[in-house]
Amino acid sequence: MGKAQATSGKEAWLWLGVFAVCVSISMLLLYKAMGGEKAIPVGTAYAVWGAIGAVGTVVAGILLFNEPVTFWRMLFLSTLVISVIGLQVVSDAGLS
């Protein structure tokens, strides 16, 4: 969204299109994670979905937009990933 706001014309529409496609895919994957035989509980699915979005956004910012890689940024990103993995492990244990 930031790139769409920073540009104009066709380039802005291109960034908005990329955003719309990514959001659509993201929602489809969240929907699939909450359904079927191995459904993830809604709270866990939403937490994992949000964390994937947060981590993906930070990584994309670093790789595509030259955002800074700092110790604190990586530390807190790591704690987010570890927390979501722990939440998934605990949720799986509760389903057994």
Backbone bond lengths (Angstrom), bond angles and torsions (degrees), N, CA, C in turn:
res aa  C-N    CA-C-N  psi(-1)  N-CA   C-N-CA  omega(-1)  CA-C   N-CA-C  phi
1 M - - - 1.446 - - 1.525 110.40 -
2 G 1.303 116.73 -36.55 1.461 119.95 179.44 1.516 111.62 -62.36
3 K 1.334 116.21 -40.30 1.467 119.88 178.32 1.523 111.07 -65.87
4 A 1.316 117.15 -37.92 1.466 120.48 178.63 1.531 110.32 -64.58
5 Q 1.327 116.44 -38.40 1.464 119.84 179.21 1.524 112.11 -72.76
6 A 1.319 116.72 -28.87 1.465 120.48 -177.61 1.523 113.07 -82.82
7 T 1.341 116.84 -9.45 1.457 120.84 -178.89 1.528 109.39 -118.70
8 S 1.317 114.93 -179.47 1.464 119.02 177.61 1.524 109.17 -146.25
9 G 1.308 115.15 168.94 1.460 120.60 177.35 1.515 113.40 67.75
10 K 1.333 114.36 -141.15 1.470 120.48 -176.41 1.522 112.61 -63.97
11 E 1.325 116.05 -34.42 1.467 118.86 -179.65 1.528 111.14 -64.59
12 A 1.322 117.14 -39.60 1.468 120.73 177.55 1.523 109.98 -63.34
13 W 1.330 116.51 -42.42 1.467 119.71 179.08 1.523 111.59 -65.99
14 L 1.330 116.50 -34.52 1.458 120.15 176.85 1.532 110.17 -62.82
15 W 1.341 117.22 -47.08 1.467 120.84 178.73 1.528 111.24 -62.71
16 L 1.327 117.08 -39.01 1.476 119.96 177.60 1.526 111.02 -65.54
17 G 1.329 116.47 -37.52 1.464 120.77 177.09 1.515 111.88 -64.51
18 V 1.325 116.43 -43.98 1.466 120.96 177.55 1.525 109.78 -61.24
19 F 1.329 116.19 -43.58 1.465 120.91 177.73 1.533 110.82 -59.27
20 A 1.328 117.56 -47.21 1.470 121.72 -178.39 1.530 111.35 -61.89
21 V 1.325 117.01 -41.07 1.472 120.67 178.66 1.530 109.99 -64.59
22 C 1.326 116.43 -45.71 1.474 120.14 -179.13 1.531 111.87 -63.49
23 V 1.326 117.29 -41.59 1.468 120.63 178.48 1.528 110.20 -64.96
24 S 1.318 117.19 -40.71 1.465 120.80 179.80 1.525 111.43 -63.28
25 I 1.326 116.64 -45.15 1.465 120.44 178.15 1.525 110.07 -63.29
26 S 1.310 116.76 -42.19 1.459 122.15 179.92 1.531 110.95 -60.04
27 M 1.319 116.73 -47.04 1.470 120.66 179.39 1.524 111.76 -64.72
28 L 1.325 116.97 -38.72 1.464 120.52 177.95 1.526 110.55 -62.07
29 L 1.330 116.93 -43.06 1.463 120.06 179.72 1.526 111.91 -67.76
30 L 1.337 117.28 -36.56 1.468 120.18 175.29 1.530 110.09 -63.22
31 Y 1.319 116.66 -44.21 1.466 122.28 177.99 1.534 110.90 -58.51
32 K 1.344 116.32 -45.59 1.461 120.23 -179.46 1.530 111.61 -66.54
33 A 1.327 117.62 -35.74 1.466 120.93 -179.13 1.527 111.52 -66.50
34 M 1.327 117.51 -28.46 1.466 120.59 -177.03 1.520 112.91 -91.95
35 G 1.323 118.10 -0.38 1.463 120.50 -178.97 1.515 111.31 -122.73
36 G 1.321 115.89 174.32 1.456 120.98 176.26 1.514 112.79 88.15
37 E 1.343 114.37 -171.23 1.464 121.13 -176.54 1.521 112.66 -66.66
38 K 1.314 117.06 -40.69 1.464 121.29 -177.31 1.524 110.07 -104.03
39 A 1.319 116.48 51.06 1.459 121.60 -178.04 1.524 110.81 -65.30
40 I 1.309 115.13 139.43 1.458 122.09 175.55 1.528 107.18 -93.16
41 P 1.339 118.54 139.05 1.465 119.81 176.63 1.536 110.78 -55.72
42 V 1.305 116.65 147.25 1.461 122.31 -174.33 1.528 112.02 -54.33
43 G 1.314 117.93 -47.37 1.459 120.83 -178.78 1.513 112.44 -61.06
44 T 1.323 116.60 -43.42 1.455 121.11 178.87 1.527 110.54 -67.61
45 A 1.323 116.51 -44.19 1.467 120.55 -179.81 1.525 110.80 -59.93
46 Y 1.316 116.61 -42.59 1.456 120.19 -179.39 1.530 111.08 -67.67
47 A 1.320 117.32 -39.76 1.467 120.98 178.46 1.529 110.77 -64.16
48 V 1.313 116.86 -44.45 1.460 121.10 178.34 1.525 109.99 -64.29
49 W 1.317 116.79 -44.31 1.469 122.22 179.50 1.532 110.57 -59.80
50 G 1.310 116.37 -45.57 1.464 120.37 178.91 1.519 112.27 -64.62
51 A 1.331 116.17 -40.32 1.467 120.21 179.88 1.522 111.35 -67.50
52 I 1.325 116.78 -41.18 1.466 119.63 177.20 1.523 109.65 -60.77
53 G 1.324 116.55 -41.58 1.459 120.00 177.65 1.515 112.17 -63.82
54 A 1.316 117.23 -42.48 1.467 121.35 -179.63 1.528 110.88 -66.09
55 V 1.324 116.50 -48.17 1.461 120.50 -179.84 1.529 109.93 -64.62
56 G 1.315 116.61 -44.06 1.464 120.49 179.20 1.520 112.36 -60.97
57 T 1.317 116.48 -39.20 1.456 120.71 179.10 1.523 111.17 -66.44
58 V 1.321 116.82 -43.54 1.469 119.99 178.94 1.527 110.51 -64.51
59 V 1.322 117.25 -46.19 1.466 120.80 -179.83 1.525 110.53 -63.02
60 A 1.318 117.61 -43.49 1.474 120.60 177.81 1.522 110.38 -62.00
61 G 1.325 116.71 -41.37 1.461 119.84 178.11 1.514 112.10 -61.05
62 I 1.314 116.34 -40.13 1.466 120.83 179.73 1.527 110.61 -69.22
63 L 1.331 116.78 -47.34 1.457 120.71 -175.12 1.526 113.66 -76.35
64 L 1.324 117.02 -38.78 1.463 119.91 -173.44 1.526 114.06 -97.65
65 F 1.327 117.04 -30.61 1.461 119.67 -171.47 1.528 113.26 -119.67
66 N 1.336 116.33 13.53 1.469 121.98 176.32 1.524 113.98 54.34
67 E 1.325 116.92 38.77 1.461 120.35 175.00 1.524 108.66 -72.32
68 P 1.334 117.75 154.10 1.465 120.10 -174.79 1.530 113.33 -69.01
69 V 1.326 114.72 145.41 1.465 122.15 173.26 1.524 105.59 -107.32
70 T 1.332 115.49 106.83 1.460 119.56 -179.72 1.529 109.53 -115.44
71 F 1.320 114.68 160.43 1.461 119.83 178.23 1.520 111.12 -56.55
72 W 1.338 117.26 -48.67 1.465 120.96 -175.99 1.520 111.56 -65.33
73 R 1.289 116.26 -38.90 1.471 119.95 178.69 1.531 110.74 -61.56
74 M 1.329 115.83 -46.75 1.461 120.64 -179.80 1.530 111.61 -69.24
75 L 1.326 117.33 -35.75 1.463 120.71 177.57 1.524 110.52 -61.57
76 F 1.313 117.32 -49.95 1.460 119.90 -177.45 1.527 111.92 -71.27
77 L 1.314 117.62 -31.81 1.456 120.42 174.91 1.530 109.50 -65.39
78 S 1.328 116.33 -40.48 1.473 120.93 177.67 1.525 111.43 -64.04
79 T 1.334 117.10 -41.95 1.464 118.80 179.22 1.525 111.12 -65.37
80 L 1.328 116.95 -33.08 1.470 120.12 175.91 1.524 110.41 -63.53
81 V 1.306 116.51 -47.35 1.469 120.94 -179.63 1.527 110.17 -63.16
82 I 1.325 117.96 -45.65 1.466 121.46 179.74 1.531 110.54 -62.07
83 S 1.319 117.42 -39.86 1.465 121.10 179.55 1.521 111.72 -64.59
84 V 1.315 117.25 -42.07 1.466 120.60 -179.85 1.526 110.49 -68.50
85 I 1.316 117.34 -38.90 1.471 120.03 176.01 1.529 109.54 -62.49
86 G 1.334 116.86 -44.08 1.470 120.44 177.17 1.515 112.16 -60.67
87 L 1.321 117.12 -41.72 1.461 121.17 178.08 1.526 110.80 -61.98
88 Q 1.316 116.75 -41.40 1.461 120.91 178.64 1.532 110.97 -65.49
89 V 1.317 117.52 -41.35 1.468 121.38 179.29 1.522 110.12 -63.04
90 V 1.332 116.64 -45.40 1.462 121.24 179.67 1.531 110.64 -64.71
91 S 1.324 117.11 -39.92 1.465 120.59 179.80 1.520 110.89 -66.07
92 D 1.344 116.67 -40.80 1.453 120.49 177.88 1.525 111.25 -62.96
93 A 1.336 116.86 -38.45 1.461 121.25 -179.71 1.530 110.35 -65.31
94 G 1.322 116.83 -34.18 1.453 121.06 -179.72 1.522 113.40 -73.93
95 L 1.347 116.81 -21.33 1.459 120.38 -178.48 1.526 111.95 -82.62
96 S 1.324 117.86 -18.56 1.463 121.48 -175.62 1.509 111.88 -71.76
